[in-house]
């Protein structure tokens, strides 16, 4: 049985995956998430470094359009 936290996280990833069609969509979604989580304390250099790192590490998934996996990686970092 899946617990409520995992269910909600899975649902969120699925919704984000549907709206993300390319690298620009991914970056926009992740930047919005960082801004929501960190607010005024957001370090844009670190945020950009994380985004670039995820895209580089999971390049094959990005090339295959598996944006949900990349969003999941970012979600787990929070």
DSSP file (Angstrom, degrees, kcal/mol; ACC not computed):
  #  RESIDUE AA STRUCTURE BP1 BP2  ACC     N-H-->O    O-->H-N    N-H-->O    O-->H-N    TCO  KAPPA ALPHA  PHI   PSI    X-CA   Y-CA   Z-CA
    1    1 A X              0   0    0      0, 0.0     2,-0.3     0, 0.0     0, 0.0   0.000 360.0 360.0 360.0 135.0    0.0    0.0    0.0
    2    2 A X        -     0   0    0      1,-0.1     2,-0.1     2,-0.0     0, 0.0  -0.672 360.0-127.1 -86.9 136.7    1.3    3.4   -0.9
    3    3 A X     >  -     0   0    0     -2,-0.3     4,-2.3     1,-0.1     5,-0.2  -0.399  25.6-106.3 -82.0 166.1    1.3    6.1    1.7
    4    4 A X  H  > S+     0   0    0      1,-0.2     4,-2.7     2,-0.2     5,-0.2   0.850 116.9  54.9 -62.3 -38.2   -0.3    9.5    1.2
    5    5 A X  H  > S+     0   0    0      1,-0.2     4,-2.5     2,-0.2    -1,-0.2   0.940 111.3  44.2 -61.8 -47.3    3.0   11.4    0.8
    6    6 A X  H  > S+     0   0    0      2,-0.2     4,-2.6     1,-0.2    -2,-0.2   0.885 113.0  52.6 -65.0 -38.3    4.3    9.1   -1.9
    7    7 A X  H  X S+     0   0    0     -4,-2.3     4,-2.4     2,-0.2    -2,-0.2   0.934 111.8  44.9 -61.6 -46.9    0.9    9.2   -3.6
    8    8 A X  H  X S+     0   0    0     -4,-2.7     4,-2.6     2,-0.2    -2,-0.2   0.905 113.6  49.7 -65.9 -41.3    0.8   13.0   -3.7
    9    9 A X  H  X S+     0   0    0     -4,-2.5     4,-2.6    -5,-0.2    -1,-0.2   0.920 111.8  48.7 -62.9 -43.4    4.5   13.2   -4.8
   10   10 A X  H  X S+     0   0    0     -4,-2.6     4,-2.4     2,-0.2    -2,-0.2   0.902 111.7  49.6 -62.5 -41.2    3.8   10.7   -7.6
   11   11 A X  H  X S+     0   0    0     -4,-2.4     4,-2.3     2,-0.2    -2,-0.2   0.914 111.1  49.6 -63.9 -42.7    0.7   12.7   -8.7
   12   12 A X  H  X S+     0   0    0     -4,-2.6     4,-2.6     2,-0.2     5,-0.2   0.924 111.1  48.8 -62.6 -45.3    2.7   15.9   -8.7
   13   13 A X  H  X S+     0   0    0     -4,-2.6     4,-2.8     1,-0.2    -1,-0.2   0.919 110.5  51.4 -61.2 -43.5    5.4   14.4  -10.8
   14   14 A X  H  X S+     0   0    0     -4,-2.4     4,-1.7     2,-0.2    -1,-0.2   0.906 111.5  46.8 -62.5 -41.6    2.9   13.0  -13.2
   15   15 A X  H  X S+     0   0    0     -4,-2.3     4,-1.4     2,-0.2    -1,-0.2   0.921 114.4  46.9 -65.7 -43.7    1.2   16.4  -13.6
   16   16 A X  H  X S+     0   0    0     -4,-2.6     4,-1.4     1,-0.2    -2,-0.2   0.900 109.0  55.2 -64.5 -39.9    4.5   18.2  -14.1
   17   17 A X  H  < S+     0   0    0     -4,-2.8     3,-0.2     1,-0.2    -1,-0.2   0.883 105.4  52.9 -62.0 -37.8    5.7   15.6  -16.6
   18   18 A X  H  < S+     0   0    0     -4,-1.7    -1,-0.2     1,-0.2    -2,-0.2   0.853 112.0  44.6 -65.8 -34.5    2.6   16.2  -18.7
   19   19 A X  H  < S+     0   0    0     -4,-1.4     2,-0.7    -3,-0.2    -1,-0.2   0.649  97.9  82.4 -86.9 -14.3    3.2   19.9  -18.9
   20   20 A X     <  +     0   0    0     -4,-1.4    47,-0.2    -3,-0.2    48,-0.1  -0.818  42.8 157.1 -96.5 117.7    7.0   19.6  -19.6
   21   21 A X        +     0   0    0     -2,-0.7     2,-0.3     1,-0.2    -1,-0.2   0.555  63.1   6.1-113.6 -14.4    7.7   19.0  -23.2
   22   22 A X  S  > S-     0   0    0      1,-0.1     4,-2.1    45,-0.0    -1,-0.2  -0.917  86.4 -81.0-158.3 179.8   11.3   20.3  -23.6
   23   23 A X  H  > S+     0   0    0     -2,-0.3     4,-2.7     1,-0.2     5,-0.2   0.863 123.6  53.9 -62.2 -38.3   14.3   21.6  -21.7
   24   24 A X  H  > S+     0   0    0      2,-0.2     4,-2.4     1,-0.2    -1,-0.2   0.910 108.7  48.9 -64.1 -41.6   13.0   25.1  -21.5
   25   25 A X  H  > S+     0   0    0      2,-0.2     4,-2.5     1,-0.2    -2,-0.2   0.908 111.6  50.8 -61.9 -41.4    9.7   23.9  -19.9
   26   26 A X  H  X S+     0   0    0     -4,-2.1     4,-2.7     2,-0.2     5,-0.2   0.943 110.9  47.2 -61.3 -49.0   11.8   21.8  -17.5
   27   27 A X  H  X S+     0   0    0     -4,-2.7     4,-2.7     1,-0.2     5,-0.2   0.908 112.5  50.0 -61.0 -42.4   13.9   24.8  -16.5
   28   28 A X  H  X S+     0   0    0     -4,-2.4     4,-2.0     2,-0.2    -1,-0.2   0.922 112.8  46.4 -62.3 -45.1   10.9   27.1  -16.1
   29   29 A X  H  X S+     0   0    0     -4,-2.5     4,-1.9     2,-0.2    -2,-0.2   0.908 114.7  46.4 -64.7 -42.5    9.1   24.5  -13.9
   30   30 A X  H  X S+     0   0    0     -4,-2.7     4,-2.7     2,-0.2    -2,-0.2   0.895 110.5  52.4 -70.3 -39.4   12.2   23.9  -11.7
   31   31 A X  H  X S+     0   0    0     -4,-2.7     4,-2.5    -5,-0.2    -1,-0.2   0.913 109.5  50.2 -61.3 -41.1   13.0   27.6  -11.3
   32   32 A X  H  X S+     0   0    0     -4,-2.0     4,-2.0    -5,-0.2    -1,-0.2   0.899 110.8  49.5 -63.1 -40.5    9.4   28.2  -10.2
   33   33 A X  H  X S+     0   0    0     -4,-1.9     4,-2.5     2,-0.2    -2,-0.2   0.927 110.9  49.1 -65.1 -44.8    9.8   25.3   -7.6
   34   34 A X  H  X S+     0   0    0     -4,-2.7     4,-3.1     1,-0.2     5,-0.5   0.921 111.2  50.2 -59.9 -44.4   13.1   26.7   -6.3
   35   35 A X  H  X S+     0   0    0     -4,-2.5     4,-1.7     1,-0.2    -1,-0.2   0.876 111.7  48.3 -63.5 -37.0   11.5   30.2   -6.0
   36   36 A X  H  < S+     0   0    0     -4,-2.0    -1,-0.2    -5,-0.2    -2,-0.2   0.913 116.9  41.8 -68.3 -42.4    8.6   28.8   -4.1
   37   37 A X  H  < S+     0   0    0     -4,-2.5    -2,-0.2    -5,-0.2    -3,-0.2   0.915 128.4  26.5 -72.2 -44.0   10.8   26.7   -1.7
   38   38 A X  H >< S+     0   0    0     -4,-3.1     3,-2.2    -5,-0.2    -3,-0.2   0.650  81.0 177.8-100.6 -17.1   13.5   29.3   -1.1
   39   39 A X  G >< S-     0   0    0     -4,-1.7     3,-1.4    -5,-0.5    -1,-0.2  -0.218  72.8  -3.2  54.5-131.7   11.7   32.6   -1.6
   40   40 A X  G 3  S+     0   0    0      1,-0.3    -1,-0.3     3,-0.0    -2,-0.1   0.653 131.2  64.2 -67.8 -16.0   13.9   35.6   -0.9
   41   41 A X  G <  S+     0   0    0     -3,-2.2    -1,-0.3    -6,-0.1    -2,-0.2   0.289  72.8 133.8 -92.2  10.7   16.8   33.4    0.2
   42   42 A X    <   -     0   0    0     -3,-1.4     2,-0.8    -7,-0.1     3,-0.1  -0.417  47.2-151.6 -65.9 129.0   17.1   31.8   -3.3
   43   43 A X     >  -     0   0    0     -2,-0.2     4,-2.5     1,-0.2     3,-0.2  -0.893   7.1-165.0-100.0 103.9   20.7   31.6   -4.6
   44   44 A X  H  > S+     0   0    0     -2,-0.8     4,-2.7     1,-0.2     5,-0.2   0.830  85.2  56.1 -63.8 -33.6   20.2   31.8   -8.3
   45   45 A X  H  > S+     0   0    0      2,-0.2     4,-2.0     1,-0.2    -1,-0.2   0.928 110.9  43.8 -63.9 -44.1   23.8   30.6   -9.0
   46   46 A X  H  > S+     0   0    0      2,-0.2     4,-2.5     1,-0.2    -2,-0.2   0.907 112.9  52.8 -66.3 -41.0   23.2   27.4   -7.0
   47   47 A X  H  X S+     0   0    0     -4,-2.5     4,-2.5     1,-0.2    -2,-0.2   0.945 111.1  45.9 -58.8 -49.0   19.8   26.9   -8.5
   48   48 A X  H  X S+     0   0    0     -4,-2.7     4,-2.7     1,-0.2    -1,-0.2   0.861 110.7  54.0 -63.4 -35.4   21.3   27.2  -12.1
   49   49 A X  H  X S+     0   0    0     -4,-2.0     4,-2.4    -5,-0.2    -1,-0.2   0.907 109.6  47.3 -64.4 -42.4   24.1   24.8  -11.1
   50   50 A X  H  X S+     0   0    0     -4,-2.5     4,-2.7     2,-0.2     5,-0.2   0.936 112.8  48.9 -63.8 -46.9   21.5   22.2   -9.8
   51   51 A X  H  X S+     0   0    0     -4,-2.5     4,-2.4     1,-0.2    -2,-0.2   0.942 114.2  45.1 -59.4 -48.8   19.5   22.5  -13.0
   52   52 A X  H  X S+     0   0    0     -4,-2.7     4,-2.2     1,-0.2    -1,-0.2   0.889 112.8  52.1 -62.8 -39.3   22.5   22.2  -15.3
   53   53 A X  H  X S+     0   0    0     -4,-2.4     4,-2.9    -5,-0.2     5,-0.2   0.908 110.3  47.0 -64.5 -43.2   23.8   19.3  -13.2
   54   54 A X  H  X S+     0   0    0     -4,-2.7     4,-2.5     1,-0.2    -2,-0.2   0.927 112.9  49.5 -64.9 -44.3   20.5   17.4  -13.4
   55   55 A X  H  < S+     0   0    0     -4,-2.4    -2,-0.2    -5,-0.2    -1,-0.2   0.882 115.1  44.4 -62.6 -37.4   20.3   18.0  -17.1
   56   56 A X  H >< S+     0   0    0     -4,-2.2     3,-1.2    -5,-0.2    -2,-0.2   0.939 115.8  45.1 -72.1 -47.2   23.9   16.8  -17.6
   57   57 A X  H 3< S+     0   0    0     -4,-2.9     3,-0.2     1,-0.3    -2,-0.2   0.862 123.2  36.0 -65.8 -36.4   23.6   13.7  -15.4
   58   58 A X  T 3X S+     0   0    0     -4,-2.5     4,-2.4    -5,-0.2    -1,-0.3  -0.157  76.3 132.8-110.4  37.6   20.3   12.6  -16.8
   59   59 A X  H <> S+     0   0    0     -3,-1.2     4,-3.1     1,-0.2     5,-0.2   0.882  71.3  52.8 -57.4 -42.8   20.9   13.7  -20.4
   60   60 A X  H  > S+     0   0    0     -3,-0.2     4,-1.8     1,-0.2    -1,-0.2   0.920 110.2  47.9 -61.8 -43.3   19.7   10.4  -21.8
   61   61 A X  H  4>S+     0   0    0      2,-0.2     5,-3.1     1,-0.2     4,-0.4   0.905 113.0  48.7 -63.6 -40.8   16.4   10.7  -19.9
   62   62 A X  H ><5S+     0   0    0     -4,-2.4     3,-1.4     1,-0.2    -2,-0.2   0.928 110.4  50.6 -63.9 -44.3   16.0   14.3  -21.1
   63   63 A X  H 3<5S+     0   0    0     -4,-3.1    -1,-0.2     1,-0.3    -2,-0.2   0.829 110.7  50.2 -62.0 -31.2   16.7   13.3  -24.7
   64   64 A X  T 3<5S-     0   0    0     -4,-1.8    -1,-0.3    -5,-0.2    -2,-0.2   0.473 118.0-113.9 -84.8  -2.7   14.1   10.6  -24.3
   65   65 A X  T < 5 +     0   0    0     -3,-1.4     2,-1.7    -4,-0.4     3,-0.3   0.710  67.1 146.3  78.1  20.3   11.6   13.1  -23.0
   66   66 A X    >>< +     0   0    0     -5,-3.1     4,-1.1     1,-0.2     3,-0.7  -0.442   9.0 152.2 -87.7  63.2   11.5   11.4  -19.5
   67   67 A X  H 3>  +     0   0    0     -2,-1.7     4,-2.6     1,-0.2     5,-0.2   0.774  61.4  67.6 -68.0 -27.5   11.0   14.8  -17.8
   68   68 A X  H 3> S+     0   0    0     -3,-0.3     4,-2.4     1,-0.2    -1,-0.2   0.883  98.5  51.8 -60.2 -38.5    9.1   13.1  -14.9
   69   69 A X  H <> S+     0   0    0     -3,-0.7     4,-2.0     2,-0.2    -1,-0.2   0.921 110.8  47.4 -64.3 -43.2   12.3   11.4  -13.8
   70   70 A X  H  X S+     0   0    0     -4,-1.1     4,-2.1     2,-0.2    -2,-0.2   0.902 111.6  50.1 -66.1 -40.4   14.2   14.7  -13.8
   71   71 A X  H  X S+     0   0    0     -4,-2.6     4,-2.9     1,-0.2    -1,-0.2   0.905 109.0  53.5 -63.0 -40.2   11.5   16.4  -11.9
   72   72 A X  H  X S+     0   0    0     -4,-2.4     4,-2.2     2,-0.2    -2,-0.2   0.891 106.1  52.2 -60.9 -40.2   11.6   13.6   -9.4
   73   73 A X  H  X S+     0   0    0     -4,-2.0     4,-0.8     2,-0.2    -1,-0.2   0.927 112.2  45.7 -60.6 -45.4   15.3   14.0   -8.9
   74   74 A X  H >< S+     0   0    0     -4,-2.1     3,-0.9     1,-0.2     4,-0.5   0.922 110.9  52.9 -64.9 -43.7   14.8   17.7   -8.2
   75   75 A X  H >< S+     0   0    0     -4,-2.9     3,-1.3     1,-0.3    -1,-0.2   0.884 105.6  54.2 -59.8 -39.1   11.9   17.0   -5.8
   76   76 A X  H 3< S+     0   0    0     -4,-2.2    -1,-0.3     1,-0.2    -2,-0.2   0.736  98.4  65.1 -68.2 -20.8   14.0   14.6   -3.8
   77   77 A X  T <<        0   0    0     -3,-0.9    -1,-0.2    -4,-0.8    -2,-0.2   0.661 360.0 360.0 -76.6 -13.8   16.6   17.3   -3.3
   78   78 A X    <         0   0    0     -3,-1.3    -1,-0.2    -4,-0.5    -2,-0.2   0.479 360.0 360.0 -87.1 360.0   14.3   19.4   -1.3
